[in-house]
Amino acid sequence: MNNRKCKLLLVLIALIMTVQLCGFSFVQPNIAIDTDKYPVYTYVTADDLINELNRDKSLSKYKDKYIVLSGMFENRSKDGINVINSESVTIPCSYKKDAGISSDGFSFKDKIAVWGKCTVTFGKLKLTEVKKMVKDPAVRSSETYYTLNGSFLEKSRALERTLNGGTVKYYIPSGWKAVERNIKEQGLGKIDGYQYVLNNLPGNNSGVPESLFVCYFDKSLLLNSSDMTRTNQVEKAIIKNIEGSVGTFPIYKKTTYYGAKYQYYHGVYNDPLMEKYSTEYVFQADGDRGIVMYLYLYRETEANHLSDVMLITRLLEIN
């Protein structure tokens, strides 16, 4: 597929919050949207988890997922603690000695919440890789998702956005509506998607550019729609169309713990004042229909809204 044939019929904005996307040098990056380093934890009560296990012995809904387990403190164990549900069914929770977790101050049947990874071996349930344990937070919805630093998104109260006629769905905090820009409607380009100008959110006074784009590239944007099956070449063409050139691609591939398959590209930009910024592209193929793309612009030392970015990417659905 030659470049002319692959060229997309779109023009994404060439200016993102006063930082021009030109003069990039491409280096082996530290990934910002790192699903292993910054997992998203699904809230679930001990009662609901045990009920799901009784219904499905493989616990496919939660197995190998990261969860915030809400239950009652039972006692300390050899390598962690034990949590019980309302019927006193025990769920072991283990953590390493250097995890910095202490069960001091918790007594029998105190309500607690534990951040860890749900594992099931031969029908036996256990929470491993525990990173945090606190007094059980007040949660209004079972569909609440957390990052380890305490950021959360309550899906039932979030704003729903759709792309590609509804085949792609994602959720944003209600406060993001004030900094949302529809790419098509506001003349930023011809692709389906939104920009979120995160440094304009209330309470952010740094003035440092930070934006997240959530976009969808439909195969109709290609001169030859059948080329959509040649994913790598199409994604390279997308990057080239946005910024004029592209280096080695992809620089990283990942099948996430929630099943999404990502391909990454990373750029580094130095503005005239020698401030360093990163642009991180994350692509998720939608079969032969199109491609979801996240583009995250941030300063290396000030990715202030990364936790929210992790929540949004985690909850995106393709139907």
N, C-alpha and C positions, 0 to 999 in steps of 0.2 A: 504494500500500500504506500504510494508516494505521498509526499507532504501536501501537494495540491489536492489530491483526492481525499485526503484525511482532514483537510482544513475545516474547522467548524464554522458555521455561519452565525457567529456571535462575537460581540466585543464586550468583554467584562471591563469594568472601570480600571483605568491605569493609575488611579490615585486612590490610596486607601488612607484616610485620615492624615493627609499632608505628607505621606511617605510614598515616593514614587517607586514602582516595582521595576527598577532597572539597575544595571551595574552589580548584579548578584555574583557572588562566588559560592560555589557549592562544595560543601565539606561533609564528612561523615558526622551525622548529627547525634545529639541526645534527643530522643523522641519526646515531645511534650505530651501528646495524646497517647500516653503509654498505658495500655489497659492492664498490664501486669503490675506496674508500679503504683497506679492509681485506680484500683478497682472500685466499682460501684456496688454497694451493699443493698440488697432487697430486705425490707422489713417483714418479719414473719413472727407470729407468736408461737410459743412452744406447743400450745394446743393445736393450732392449725398445722404445724409441721408434723406432729405425731399423727394427726388425722390423715394427712396426705400420705404418710408412710404406710398407714394401715390400708389405704385405698390402693396405693401403688408401691409395691415393695422395692422397686428400683428408685423411687423418689426422683423420677426424671425431671420434674418441675424445678427441683432445687439442687440436685446432685451436681457437685463441682462448681456450684455458684457461690458467690459471696453474699452472706446474709447478716442482718442485724437480728439476732435471736432475742426475743422478749420472753422472759419467764421468771422463775423464782430461784433464788440461790438455795442450793441444798447443802453443799459442803465442799471443802477443798479435796483435791485428789492428788495422786502422785505427780502428775504432770500438768495440773491445771485446776479446774473446778467442775462441779456437776450442777446442771440446771434442771429443774423439774417443771412439769406442766401442772395444771389444776388437779390432775388425777395422780400426781406423784410419780409419773413416768420420767426416768432419768435420761438426760442427754449429756454425755461427757463433752467437755470443752477443754482442749489442750493448747498450751502455748509454751514457747521456749523460755528458758530462764532469763535470757537477755531481752525479753520483750518489754520489760518495764511495767508489767501488770501486777497489781496487788489486790488481793481479795480482803485485805484488812478493812474493817468497818462494815462488812456485810454479814448479816445474821440469817439464820434459817428462815426461808420463805420471804426474804426481802425481794422486792421487784427489781430486776436488773435487765440490762441489755448488753449483749456480747457480740462484737464484730468478729466474724471468722468465715472460714470456708466449709461448706456443707459437704461431708463425705459419707458415702454409704458403701460398706463392705459386707457382702453376704447378708444383706438385709439389716445390718447393724448400723445405726446412725451415730455420727460423731461430728463435732465441730472442731476443725483443725485450723492452724495458722491464725489463732486468735491474736488480734492486735489491740483490742480495746475492750474495756468493761466499765460500764457506768450505771448509775441509777436509771431505771427505765424511763425514757422520755415520753411525754404526752404526745400520742400520735392519733390523728383524727381519721386516717385512712390506712387500710392495709396495703395500698399501693403507694407507699412512701419509700423513696430511695435516698441513700446516704453515701457520702464520701467519708473517708476516715477523719478528716478535719472537722466534721460536723455539718458541712453544707448538705442540703437536702432538697429534693423536689417531690412535692406531693402531687401525684399525677392527676388526681381528681380535681385539683384546684389550679393546675397548670393550664396554659393556653395551647390548644392544639393547632398545628400547622400541617398542611398537606402539600405535596409536590406531585407532578406528573398525573394530574387529574384524580388524585386521591390514592394512588397505589403506594405512595410513600407518606408516612405520617411521623411527626415528631412533636415534642413538647418543650415549651419554654416557660421560665418563671414569668408570672404576670407582669413584673416590673420591666421585663425586656421589651414590652410593647412600645414603650416610650423611645427606645433607641433602635427600633426595627425599620429597615428600609427594604421595600419590595423591589427587586432588581429590575423586573420588567416595567412595573407601573411607574417607577420613579426614573426611568430612562437610564439606568446604570448599565444595561446590557440587554441581550435578547434571550437569556437563559432563564429557566424557572428557578427561583430561589430568593433568599433573603440575606441581607447583611445586618449584623448586630454590632453597633458601635459601642463596645463595652466600656470604653473610657469615658463615655457620656452618661453612664448610669449614676443615679443619685448617690452621693457620698464618695464618689471617685474624683478626687481633686488633683490627681497627679498630672493630668494632661498628656500622659504617655500614650501614644496610639496603641490600641488593642481592639481587634475586630475578629468576629467569627462569621464566615459565610457558610450557609447550608444551601447547596445547589443540586439541581438534577439536569443531566445532559441526556436528552432524548435522542434516539437514533435518527430521528428526522432532521436533526441538525447536521448530520453528515451528508456529503454529496452522494455517497453510496451507503444506504442504511445497513447493508449486510456487513459492512466493515466493523460494526459494533461488536461482533464476536472476537475481533482481534484487539482484545482489551488493552494490552500494554501499549500498542501503537496509538490507539485512540487517546489514552490517558496522557501519553507524551505530547500528542498534538494539542490537547487541552492546555497543558502547561505552556507550550510554545506559543499558543494563540494568546494567552494571557500576558506573558512577559517577554516574548520574543526569542527565547532560547531555552534549551533544556539540556541538562547534563545526564549523568548515569541515572537510569530509572528502571525499576524502583530501587530505592536505597534500603528498603526494609519491607518485609512481608510478615503478616501476622494473622493467624486464625485465633480469634479472641475466645475467652472462656464462655461467651454467650453466643458463639457460632458465627458471628460476622467475620468476613475475610477482608482484611485491609491491605492496601499497598500505599507506601509513603514516599513522599518527596520533600526535600528540605532545602530552603534557601536562606542565605545570610546576606543582609544588607547593611551597609554603613552609610548613614546620611552625611551631609556636608559638615555636621558638627562631630562626626565620628561616633555617633551613637549607633549601637549595634542592635539590629532587629532580626527576627526570624520569621519566615513564612513556612508553615507546615501544611502540606497537602495530604489529605487522606482520602483515598478512593475506595468505594465499595461497589462492585459490579452488581447490576440487576439483570442477570441473565443476558439475553440478547436485546432487552428493551432499552437499556440505558445505564447510566452510572451516577451514583450519588457521590458528591464531592464536598468535603469540608476543607475550608481554607482558613487557617488560624494565623493571624498576624499578632506578634507580641514582642516585647523587649525581653531579652534573655533573662534578665534579673527581675522582671516585673510581670510575670504571667498571673496577674491578679485574679483572673476569673477562670483559671484552669479547672477548678473543681466543678463549676457550672458547665463548662464545656464537656467534661467527662460525663456528667449526668445526661446531657442532651444527646451526645453521640450514643451512649448506652441504650437509651430508650427509643431510638429511631426504629421504625417498623417498615418492612417492605412486604407488601401483599401481592 
